[in-house]
Amino acid sequence: MHFTFSGSRRLRHLCVSLTLIGGVLSAGLAQANETVSISYQRSSTLFILLKRTGALEKKLKPLGYDVSWHEFSTGLLQSLNAGSVDLHADVADAFALFTQAANAPLTYYAEETSAPTAQAIIVPPDSPIRSISDLKGKRVAVAKGSGCNYLLLSALAKAGMTINDIQVRYLEAPDALAAFRGGNIDAWAIWDPFLAAQQRDAQVRVIADGTSGVAQYNRFYTATTAFADKHPDVLRVVFDELHTTGKWVKAHPQDAAQILGPMWGNIPAPTVELANSRRSYDIVPVQRDQLAEQQRIADTYRAAGLIPAALKATDIRIWTPPAK
């Protein structure tokens, strides 16, 4: 009888211990942080600065979130359409329309206000081309579907021309750079920091940029819609940190250039500073009634056959930060 009693007591103690252990494990699992995945590109200035400082990790950790960073050098559109990450690298206004045309499950949650001189159409310093009208019959390189593609179309339209009046060469920036340096194209529609580098290194001339209503050049930040619906608290933190970081870049241009130069491929700090001087880095909420420029781009792209069907720019999911 003594043996039976002792065995029962040990069994009860074992059950209690297992229950306690199970409770501890369950509590640990319940408190495990959720991971927020963020994509970025080399051009994602504010995100790469936030990645470097760890500011998002510091703000999100107490809310129960970890951060996972994913760099995309190619295949960004496929990534955006697939919703493979939660928060996406900022993209130029024109590029954002391709995600809408593809019915990508995305929500706009922030916008960087216009920077019309941060992209331009350039020619070599000794070129006889002096204006957009002089481009007739000339070879002009541009990345297809980029913000510069819209800049080129808009500048041509303002001069009473169309894409059919030039010999367009659809080239990505590295290939266009080689063609430009080799004299295989006559003009190049390009954005910063490539633009700033060519101005400083090759003394190129700008024959048109986005000023005078040609192209505003806004940038948009998007989130996978399912994530945006479930985690507005994360969007609030990220929006605030983007806003703060943008203000810091503009207030500390030399410091920012020293940090960003190596991250952008060892670009000299003065070139980075020139490029950043033309970006607003002013992060604001996306307002549905202020998407007129997006509609102009959509209509222009549709007419040029760059998107398959007409788009209504305001038919997009938007998250707006609540007033504090």
Contacts in CASP RR format, 6 or more apart in sequence:
PFRMAT RR
TARGET T0000
AUTHOR 0000-0000-0000
METHOD contacts of the structure
MODEL  1
MHFTFSGSRRLRHLCVSLTLIGGVLSAGLAQANETVSISYQRSSTLFILL
KRTGALEKKLKPLGYDVSWHEFSTGLLQSLNAGSVDLHADVADAFALFTQ
AANAPLTYYAEETSAPTAQAIIVPPDSPIRSISDLKGKRVAVAKGSGCNY
LLLSALAKAGMTINDIQVRYLEAPDALAAFRGGNIDAWAIWDPFLAAQQR
DAQVRVIADGTSGVAQYNRFYTATTAFADKHPDVLRVVFDELHTTGKWVK
AHPQDAAQILGPMWGNIPAPTVELANSRRSYDIVPVQRDQLAEQQRIADT
YRAAGLIPAALKATDIRIWTPPAK
33 61 0 8 1.000
33 64 0 8 1.000
33 65 0 8 1.000
33 66 0 8 1.000
34 64 0 8 1.000
34 65 0 8 1.000
34 66 0 8 1.000
35 65 0 8 1.000
35 66 0 8 1.000
35 67 0 8 1.000
35 68 0 8 1.000
36 56 0 8 1.000
36 60 0 8 1.000
36 65 0 8 1.000
36 66 0 8 1.000
36 67 0 8 1.000
36 68 0 8 1.000
36 86 0 8 1.000
36 87 0 8 1.000
36 227 0 8 1.000
36 231 0 8 1.000
36 234 0 8 1.000
37 67 0 8 1.000
37 68 0 8 1.000
37 69 0 8 1.000
37 70 0 8 1.000
37 84 0 8 1.000
37 85 0 8 1.000
37 86 0 8 1.000
37 87 0 8 1.000
38 47 0 8 1.000
38 51 0 8 1.000
38 56 0 8 1.000
38 67 0 8 1.000
38 68 0 8 1.000
38 69 0 8 1.000
38 70 0 8 1.000
38 85 0 8 1.000
38 86 0 8 1.000
38 87 0 8 1.000
38 88 0 8 1.000
39 70 0 8 1.000
39 71 0 8 1.000
39 72 0 8 1.000
39 76 0 8 1.000
39 79 0 8 1.000
39 85 0 8 1.000
39 87 0 8 1.000
39 88 0 8 1.000
39 89 0 8 1.000
40 47 0 8 1.000
40 48 0 8 1.000
40 51 0 8 1.000
40 69 0 8 1.000
40 70 0 8 1.000
40 71 0 8 1.000
40 72 0 8 1.000
40 89 0 8 1.000
41 71 0 8 1.000
41 72 0 8 1.000
41 73 0 8 1.000
41 76 0 8 1.000
41 89 0 8 1.000
42 48 0 8 1.000
42 71 0 8 1.000
42 73 0 8 1.000
42 263 0 8 1.000
42 264 0 8 1.000
42 265 0 8 1.000
43 89 0 8 1.000
43 264 0 8 1.000
44 89 0 8 1.000
44 90 0 8 1.000
45 249 0 8 1.000
45 260 0 8 1.000
45 276 0 8 1.000
45 279 0 8 1.000
45 281 0 8 1.000
46 90 0 8 1.000
46 242 0 8 1.000
46 245 0 8 1.000
46 246 0 8 1.000
46 249 0 8 1.000
46 281 0 8 1.000
46 283 0 8 1.000
47 89 0 8 1.000
47 90 0 8 1.000
47 242 0 8 1.000
48 260 0 8 1.000
48 263 0 8 1.000
49 245 0 8 1.000
49 248 0 8 1.000
49 249 0 8 1.000
49 256 0 8 1.000
49 259 0 8 1.000
49 260 0 8 1.000
50 56 0 8 1.000
50 241 0 8 1.000
50 242 0 8 1.000
50 245 0 8 1.000
51 69 0 8 1.000
52 259 0 8 1.000
52 263 0 8 1.000
54 67 0 8 1.000
55 241 0 8 1.000
55 244 0 8 1.000
55 245 0 8 1.000
56 67 0 8 1.000
56 237 0 8 1.000
56 238 0 8 1.000
56 241 0 8 1.000
57 66 0 8 1.000
57 67 0 8 1.000
59 237 0 8 1.000
59 241 0 8 1.000
60 66 0 8 1.000
60 67 0 8 1.000
60 234 0 8 1.000
60 237 0 8 1.000
63 233 0 8 1.000
63 234 0 8 1.000
63 237 0 8 1.000
65 234 0 8 1.000
70 85 0 8 1.000
72 79 0 8 1.000
72 89 0 8 1.000
76 89 0 8 1.000
76 91 0 8 1.000
77 95 0 8 1.000
77 98 0 8 1.000
77 99 0 8 1.000
77 102 0 8 1.000
79 85 0 8 1.000
79 88 0 8 1.000
80 88 0 8 1.000
80 91 0 8 1.000
80 99 0 8 1.000
80 104 0 8 1.000
80 106 0 8 1.000
80 222 0 8 1.000
81 99 0 8 1.000
81 102 0 8 1.000
81 104 0 8 1.000
83 104 0 8 1.000
83 105 0 8 1.000
83 106 0 8 1.000
83 224 0 8 1.000
85 224 0 8 1.000
86 223 0 8 1.000
86 224 0 8 1.000
86 227 0 8 1.000
86 231 0 8 1.000
86 234 0 8 1.000
87 221 0 8 1.000
87 222 0 8 1.000
87 223 0 8 1.000
87 224 0 8 1.000
87 227 0 8 1.000
87 234 0 8 1.000
87 238 0 8 1.000
88 106 0 8 1.000
88 221 0 8 1.000
88 222 0 8 1.000
88 223 0 8 1.000
88 224 0 8 1.000
90 110 0 8 1.000
90 112 0 8 1.000
90 219 0 8 1.000
90 220 0 8 1.000
90 221 0 8 1.000
91 99 0 8 1.000
91 219 0 8 1.000
91 220 0 8 1.000
91 222 0 8 1.000
92 146 0 8 1.000
92 147 0 8 1.000
92 191 0 8 1.000
92 217 0 8 1.000
92 218 0 8 1.000
92 219 0 8 1.000
93 147 0 8 1.000
93 150 0 8 1.000
93 216 0 8 1.000
93 217 0 8 1.000
93 218 0 8 1.000
93 219 0 8 1.000
93 220 0 8 1.000
93 293 0 8 1.000
93 294 0 8 1.000
93 297 0 8 1.000
94 145 0 8 1.000
94 146 0 8 1.000
94 147 0 8 1.000
94 149 0 8 1.000
94 150 0 8 1.000
94 297 0 8 1.000
94 301 0 8 1.000
95 145 0 8 1.000
95 146 0 8 1.000
95 147 0 8 1.000
96 108 0 8 1.000
96 220 0 8 1.000
96 222 0 8 1.000
96 294 0 8 1.000
97 294 0 8 1.000
97 297 0 8 1.000
97 298 0 8 1.000
97 301 0 8 1.000
97 307 0 8 1.000
97 311 0 8 1.000
97 313 0 8 1.000
98 145 0 8 1.000
98 307 0 8 1.000
99 106 0 8 1.000
99 222 0 8 1.000
100 106 0 8 1.000
100 298 0 8 1.000
100 311 0 8 1.000
100 313 0 8 1.000
100 315 0 8 1.000
100 316 0 8 1.000
101 307 0 8 1.000
101 308 0 8 1.000
101 309 0 8 1.000
101 311 0 8 1.000
105 224 0 8 1.000
105 225 0 8 1.000
105 226 0 8 1.000
106 222 0 8 1.000
106 223 0 8 1.000
106 224 0 8 1.000
106 225 0 8 1.000
106 316 0 8 1.000
106 317 0 8 1.000
107 222 0 8 1.000
107 223 0 8 1.000
107 224 0 8 1.000
107 225 0 8 1.000
107 228 0 8 1.000
107 229 0 8 1.000
107 316 0 8 1.000
107 317 0 8 1.000
107 318 0 8 1.000
107 319 0 8 1.000
108 220 0 8 1.000
108 221 0 8 1.000
108 222 0 8 1.000
108 286 0 8 1.000
108 316 0 8 1.000
108 317 0 8 1.000
108 318 0 8 1.000
108 319 0 8 1.000
109 221 0 8 1.000
109 222 0 8 1.000
109 223 0 8 1.000
109 228 0 8 1.000
109 235 0 8 1.000
109 238 0 8 1.000
109 239 0 8 1.000
109 286 0 8 1.000
109 318 0 8 1.000
109 319 0 8 1.000
110 220 0 8 1.000
110 221 0 8 1.000
110 238 0 8 1.000
110 239 0 8 1.000
110 242 0 8 1.000
110 243 0 8 1.000
110 283 0 8 1.000
110 284 0 8 1.000
110 285 0 8 1.000
110 286 0 8 1.000
111 218 0 8 1.000
111 219 0 8 1.000
111 220 0 8 1.000
111 221 0 8 1.000
111 283 0 8 1.000
111 284 0 8 1.000
111 285 0 8 1.000
111 286 0 8 1.000
112 218 0 8 1.000
112 219 0 8 1.000
112 220 0 8 1.000
112 221 0 8 1.000
112 279 0 8 1.000
112 280 0 8 1.000
112 281 0 8 1.000
112 282 0 8 1.000
112 283 0 8 1.000
112 284 0 8 1.000
113 218 0 8 1.000
113 280 0 8 1.000
113 282 0 8 1.000
113 284 0 8 1.000
114 216 0 8 1.000
114 217 0 8 1.000
114 218 0 8 1.000
114 280 0 8 1.000
114 293 0 8 1.000
115 217 0 8 1.000
115 218 0 8 1.000
115 219 0 8 1.000
115 278 0 8 1.000
115 279 0 8 1.000
115 280 0 8 1.000
116 209 0 8 1.000
116 210 0 8 1.000
116 211 0 8 1.000
116 213 0 8 1.000
116 214 0 8 1.000
116 215 0 8 1.000
116 216 0 8 1.000
116 217 0 8 1.000
117 209 0 8 1.000
117 210 0 8 1.000
117 211 0 8 1.000
117 278 0 8 1.000
118 191 0 8 1.000
118 192 0 8 1.000
118 195 0 8 1.000
118 217 0 8 1.000
118 275 0 8 1.000
118 278 0 8 1.000
118 279 0 8 1.000
119 147 0 8 1.000
119 148 0 8 1.000
119 151 0 8 1.000
119 189 0 8 1.000
119 190 0 8 1.000
119 191 0 8 1.000
119 192 0 8 1.000
119 195 0 8 1.000
119 209 0 8 1.000
119 210 0 8 1.000
119 215 0 8 1.000
119 217 0 8 1.000
120 151 0 8 1.000
120 189 0 8 1.000
120 190 0 8 1.000
120 195 0 8 1.000
120 206 0 8 1.000
120 207 0 8 1.000
120 208 0 8 1.000
120 209 0 8 1.000
120 210 0 8 1.000
121 132 0 8 1.000
121 135 0 8 1.000
121 140 0 8 1.000
121 148 0 8 1.000
121 151 0 8 1.000
121 152 0 8 1.000
121 155 0 8 1.000
121 187 0 8 1.000
121 188 0 8 1.000
121 189 0 8 1.000
121 206 0 8 1.000
121 207 0 8 1.000
121 208 0 8 1.000
121 209 0 8 1.000
122 187 0 8 1.000
122 188 0 8 1.000
122 189 0 8 1.000
122 190 0 8 1.000
122 195 0 8 1.000
122 198 0 8 1.000
122 199 0 8 1.000
122 204 0 8 1.000
122 205 0 8 1.000
122 206 0 8 1.000
122 207 0 8 1.000
123 129 0 8 1.000
123 186 0 8 1.000
123 187 0 8 1.000
123 188 0 8 1.000
123 204 0 8 1.000
123 205 0 8 1.000
123 207 0 8 1.000
124 180 0 8 1.000
124 183 0 8 1.000
124 202 0 8 1.000
124 204 0 8 1.000
124 205 0 8 1.000
125 202 0 8 1.000
125 203 0 8 1.000
125 204 0 8 1.000
125 205 0 8 1.000
127 186 0 8 1.000
127 187 0 8 1.000
127 205 0 8 1.000
128 134 0 8 1.000
129 135 0 8 1.000
129 138 0 8 1.000
129 186 0 8 1.000
129 187 0 8 1.000
129 207 0 8 1.000
130 207 0 8 1.000
131 159 0 8 1.000
131 207 0 8 1.000
131 208 0 8 1.000
132 155 0 8 1.000
132 156 0 8 1.000
132 158 0 8 1.000
132 159 0 8 1.000
132 161 0 8 1.000
132 207 0 8 1.000
132 208 0 8 1.000
133 159 0 8 1.000
133 161 0 8 1.000
134 207 0 8 1.000
135 156 0 8 1.000
135 161 0 8 1.000
135 165 0 8 1.000
135 166 0 8 1.000
135 186 0 8 1.000
135 187 0 8 1.000
135 207 0 8 1.000
136 161 0 8 1.000
136 165 0 8 1.000
136 166 0 8 1.000
137 165 0 8 1.000
137 166 0 8 1.000
137 167 0 8 1.000
138 166 0 8 1.000
138 167 0 8 1.000
138 186 0 8 1.000
138 187 0 8 1.000
139 166 0 8 1.000
139 167 0 8 1.000
139 169 0 8 1.000
139 184 0 8 1.000
139 185 0 8 1.000
139 186 0 8 1.000
139 187 0 8 1.000
140 152 0 8 1.000
140 166 0 8 1.000
140 167 0 8 1.000
140 168 0 8 1.000
140 169 0 8 1.000
140 185 0 8 1.000
140 186 0 8 1.000
140 187 0 8 1.000
140 188 0 8 1.000
140 189 0 8 1.000
141 168 0 8 1.000
141 169 0 8 1.000
141 170 0 8 1.000
141 171 0 8 1.000
141 176 0 8 1.000
141 179 0 8 1.000
141 180 0 8 1.000
141 185 0 8 1.000
141 187 0 8 1.000
141 188 0 8 1.000
141 189 0 8 1.000
142 148 0 8 1.000
142 149 0 8 1.000
142 152 0 8 1.000
142 168 0 8 1.000
142 169 0 8 1.000
142 170 0 8 1.000
142 171 0 8 1.000
142 176 0 8 1.000
142 188 0 8 1.000
142 189 0 8 1.000
142 190 0 8 1.000
143 149 0 8 1.000
143 170 0 8 1.000
143 171 0 8 1.000
143 172 0 8 1.000
143 173 0 8 1.000
143 176 0 8 1.000
144 170 0 8 1.000
144 306 0 8 1.000
145 301 0 8 1.000
145 306 0 8 1.000
146 191 0 8 1.000
147 191 0 8 1.000
147 215 0 8 1.000
147 217 0 8 1.000
147 297 0 8 1.000
148 189 0 8 1.000
148 190 0 8 1.000
148 191 0 8 1.000
149 189 0 8 1.000
149 301 0 8 1.000
149 306 0 8 1.000
150 215 0 8 1.000
150 297 0 8 1.000
150 300 0 8 1.000
150 301 0 8 1.000
151 189 0 8 1.000
151 208 0 8 1.000
151 209 0 8 1.000
151 210 0 8 1.000
151 214 0 8 1.000
151 215 0 8 1.000
151 217 0 8 1.000
152 163 0 8 1.000
152 168 0 8 1.000
152 189 0 8 1.000
153 163 0 8 1.000
153 300 0 8 1.000
153 301 0 8 1.000
153 304 0 8 1.000
154 210 0 8 1.000
154 213 0 8 1.000
154 214 0 8 1.000
154 215 0 8 1.000
154 296 0 8 1.000
154 300 0 8 1.000
155 208 0 8 1.000
155 210 0 8 1.000
155 214 0 8 1.000
155 215 0 8 1.000
156 162 0 8 1.000
156 163 0 8 1.000
156 165 0 8 1.000
156 166 0 8 1.000
157 300 0 8 1.000
158 212 0 8 1.000
158 214 0 8 1.000
163 304 0 8 1.000
169 176 0 8 1.000
169 179 0 8 1.000
169 185 0 8 1.000
171 179 0 8 1.000
171 185 0 8 1.000
173 190 0 8 1.000
173 194 0 8 1.000
176 185 0 8 1.000
176 188 0 8 1.000
176 190 0 8 1.000
177 188 0 8 1.000
177 194 0 8 1.000
179 185 0 8 1.000
179 188 0 8 1.000
180 188 0 8 1.000
180 198 0 8 1.000
181 202 0 8 1.000
187 207 0 8 1.000
188 198 0 8 1.000
190 198 0 8 1.000
191 217 0 8 1.000
192 274 0 8 1.000
192 275 0 8 1.000
192 278 0 8 1.000
192 279 0 8 1.000
193 264 0 8 1.000
193 267 0 8 1.000
193 271 0 8 1.000
193 272 0 8 1.000
193 275 0 8 1.000
195 275 0 8 1.000
196 271 0 8 1.000
196 272 0 8 1.000
196 274 0 8 1.000
196 275 0 8 1.000
196 278 0 8 1.000
197 267 0 8 1.000
197 271 0 8 1.000
198 204 0 8 1.000
199 206 0 8 1.000
199 274 0 8 1.000
200 268 0 8 1.000
200 270 0 8 1.000
200 271 0 8 1.000
200 274 0 8 1.000
201 271 0 8 1.000
208 214 0 8 1.000
209 215 0 8 1.000
210 216 0 8 1.000
210 217 0 8 1.000
216 293 0 8 1.000
218 293 0 8 1.000
218 294 0 8 1.000
220 286 0 8 1.000
221 242 0 8 1.000
221 283 0 8 1.000
223 235 0 8 1.000
223 319 0 8 1.000
225 317 0 8 1.000
227 234 0 8 1.000
228 235 0 8 1.000
228 317 0 8 1.000
228 319 0 8 1.000
232 319 0 8 1.000
235 319 0 8 1.000
235 321 0 8 1.000
236 321 0 8 1.000
236 322 0 8 1.000
239 283 0 8 1.000
239 285 0 8 1.000
239 321 0 8 1.000
240 321 0 8 1.000
242 283 0 8 1.000
243 283 0 8 1.000
245 281 0 8 1.000
246 281 0 8 1.000
246 282 0 8 1.000
246 283 0 8 1.000
247 281 0 8 1.000
248 256 0 8 1.000
249 256 0 8 1.000
249 276 0 8 1.000
249 281 0 8 1.000
250 276 0 8 1.000
250 280 0 8 1.000
250 281 0 8 1.000
250 282 0 8 1.000
253 273 0 8 1.000
253 276 0 8 1.000
253 277 0 8 1.000
254 269 0 8 1.000
254 273 0 8 1.000
256 272 0 8 1.000
256 273 0 8 1.000
256 276 0 8 1.000
257 269 0 8 1.000
257 270 0 8 1.000
257 272 0 8 1.000
257 273 0 8 1.000
257 276 0 8 1.000
258 269 0 8 1.000
260 267 0 8 1.000
260 272 0 8 1.000
260 276 0 8 1.000
261 267 0 8 1.000
261 268 0 8 1.000
261 269 0 8 1.000
261 272 0 8 1.000
264 272 0 8 1.000
285 320 0 8 1.000
285 321 0 8 1.000
286 318 0 8 1.000
286 319 0 8 1.000
286 320 0 8 1.000
287 320 0 8 1.000
288 314 0 8 1.000
288 316 0 8 1.000
288 318 0 8 1.000
289 314 0 8 1.000
291 313 0 8 1.000
291 314 0 8 1.000
291 316 0 8 1.000
292 313 0 8 1.000
294 313 0 8 1.000
295 311 0 8 1.000
295 312 0 8 1.000
295 313 0 8 1.000
295 314 0 8 1.000
297 313 0 8 1.000
298 307 0 8 1.000
298 310 0 8 1.000
298 311 0 8 1.000
298 312 0 8 1.000
298 313 0 8 1.000
299 310 0 8 1.000
301 307 0 8 1.000
302 309 0 8 1.000
302 310 0 8 1.000
302 311 0 8 1.000
END
